[in-house]
Amino acid sequence: QVQFVESGGGLVQPGGSLRLSCAASGFTFRIFGMGWYRQAPGKERELVIGMSNTGVTVNVADFVKGRFTASRDNDKNVMYLQMNSLKPEDTAMYYCSFLINARDWGRGTQVTVSS
């Protein structure tokens, strides 16, 4: 079955960086557009960055433009989210899933930005 396993989160100071990873399995990863999503406490889950099946960025939320970049390795069925210049408002649980009809959510990885 489809499975997403996110990792790489943690506690970081404002202005710091983190690199998240997502291991995907149970489907043909290379043919699907994929996205990174996040959900902060008390808020709805939202799209952060979307990528085409070849890794071209197709959606970028305004709140991360110029700070976050996404990439993927279709040979390893892995995708990444490089987060720079982190802000306290980036604190959230981060998830990966399909770009279209996002589903089969994993446990996510917690990112906390605090001094």
Disulfide bonds with the S-S distance in Angstrom:
Cys22-Cys96 1.85
